[in-house]
Amino acid sequence: MLDFDGTDNPVHGKQVGSFFHKYYDGYCFLPLYVFCGDQLLVSYLRPGNSDGAKHAWPILALLVRRLRQVWPDVRIIFRGDGGFCRPQLMRWCERKQVEYVIGLAKNAVLRRKADHLITAAATAWATSGENNGTLGKCGMGPKPGPATAG
């Protein structure tokens, strides 16, 4: 699993590329990190005004190409939070046989598809008082369209 995560790197002073970021309430850079388990594969410094997914697709393409050179049949899973939810990226993953787990913002369609899981989790919690790790899968993905990178 290739775990992509952007975060803030606060700055003190007027470094080139640092910007005020409202979400983090301060001046920062927004580095992109890629982990495989506990192993850091990529640490990529981005300006503080970068989009959360900036450069994720080309970095993923480079990693997939290199991993498949060494292990042609390796199963690759891309994981990212909702900031990485880009239809073009998901279509590229599907074309390249890269599985993905990407967070999505709440919406009515997802809520409807997940309702039975939410009910099951609430029932399990009420019965045992413990999180039972209820998981599910639904058939929601990107709408058809072109994907041109990599």
C-alpha positions in Angstrom: 0.0 0.0 0.0 1.3 3.4 -1.0 0.0 5.8 1.6 -0.1 9.4 0.3 -0.4 12.2 2.9 0.0 15.9 2.8 0.6 17.9 5.9 1.8 21.2 7.1 5.4 22.2 7.8 5.2 25.4 9.8 7.8 28.1 9.0 9.2 31.0 11.0 10.3 33.9 8.9 9.8 34.7 5.3 11.0 31.6 3.4 10.3 31.5 -0.3 7.3 29.2 -1.0 5.8 29.6 2.4 2.2 30.9 2.5 -0.5 31.4 5.1 -2.8 28.4 5.1 -6.2 29.0 6.7 -6.8 25.3 7.6 -3.5 25.1 9.5 -3.8 28.7 10.8 -0.2 29.6 10.0 2.5 30.1 7.5 3.8 26.8 6.1 4.9 24.5 3.4 2.7 21.6 2.4 5.0 18.6 1.9 3.7 15.4 0.4 4.8 12.2 2.0 4.5 8.7 0.6 4.8 5.7 3.0 4.8 2.0 2.4 4.1 0.6 5.8 6.6 2.4 8.1 9.0 3.1 5.3 9.1 6.6 3.9 9.4 6.5 0.1 8.9 10.1 -0.8 9.1 13.4 1.0 8.3 16.2 -1.5 8.3 19.8 -0.4 5.5 21.9 -1.9 4.6 25.6 -1.5 2.2 26.4 1.3 -0.5 27.4 -1.2 -0.5 24.1 -3.1 -3.5 22.0 -3.8 -3.6 18.9 -1.5 -3.1 16.6 -4.5 -0.5 18.6 -6.4 2.1 16.3 -7.9 0.5 13.1 -6.4 -0.3 11.7 -9.8 3.2 12.0 -11.3 4.8 10.7 -8.1 2.4 7.7 -8.1 3.2 7.0 -11.8 6.9 7.0 -11.1 6.5 4.7 -8.1 4.2 2.3 -10.0 6.6 2.2 -13.0 9.6 1.5 -10.7 7.8 -1.1 -8.6 6.6 -3.0 -11.6 10.1 -3.0 -13.2 11.3 -5.0 -10.2 8.1 -6.9 -9.4 5.8 -7.0 -12.5 2.9 -8.8 -10.8 3.0 -6.8 -7.5 -0.4 -5.7 -6.1 -0.3 -1.9 -5.6 -2.9 0.0 -3.6 -3.0 3.8 -3.5 -4.4 5.3 -0.3 -5.2 8.9 0.2 -7.6 11.1 2.0 -10.4 13.1 0.4 -7.9 15.7 -0.9 -6.7 13.1 -3.4 -10.1 12.3 -4.7 -9.6 13.2 -8.4 -11.6 11.4 -11.1 -8.6 11.5 -13.5 -6.3 9.9 -10.9 -8.9 7.2 -10.1 -9.3 6.4 -13.9 -5.5 6.2 -14.3 -5.3 3.8 -11.3 -8.0 1.6 -12.9 -6.1 1.6 -16.3 -2.8 0.7 -14.6 -4.4 -2.0 -12.3 -3.6 0.1 -9.2 -6.3 -0.4 -6.6 -7.2 2.7 -4.5 -8.7 3.6 -1.2 -9.6 7.3 -1.2 -11.6 9.2 1.3 -14.7 11.1 0.2 -16.7 13.9 1.7 -20.1 13.0 3.0 -22.9 13.2 0.4 -26.4 11.8 0.0 -25.4 9.0 -2.4 -22.7 7.7 -0.2 -24.9 8.0 2.9 -27.6 5.9 1.1 -25.1 3.2 0.0 -23.6 3.0 3.5 -26.8 3.2 5.5 -26.9 -0.6 6.2 -23.2 -0.5 7.4 -23.8 2.5 9.7 -26.8 0.6 11.2 -24.8 -2.6 11.6 -22.0 -0.7 13.3 -24.3 1.2 15.6 -26.1 -2.1 16.6 -22.7 -3.8 17.2 -21.6 -0.9 19.4 -24.9 -0.9 21.4 -24.5 -4.7 21.9 -20.8 -4.9 22.8 -19.8 -1.4 23.7 -16.7 -1.9 21.4 -15.8 -0.8 17.9 -16.1 -3.9 15.8 -14.4 -2.4 12.7 -17.4 -2.7 10.4 -16.2 -2.4 6.8 -18.0 -2.4 3.5 -17.6 -1.8 -0.2 -19.8 0.0 -2.6 -19.6 0.4 -6.4 -18.9 4.1 -6.6 -16.1 5.3 -8.8 -15.1 8.0 -11.3 -17.3 8.9 -14.2 -15.9 7.8 -17.6 -13.5 10.2 -19.2 -10.0 10.7 -20.4 -6.9 10.0 -18.2 -3.7 11.0 -19.9 -0.8 11.0 -17.5 1.7 8.2 -17.3 
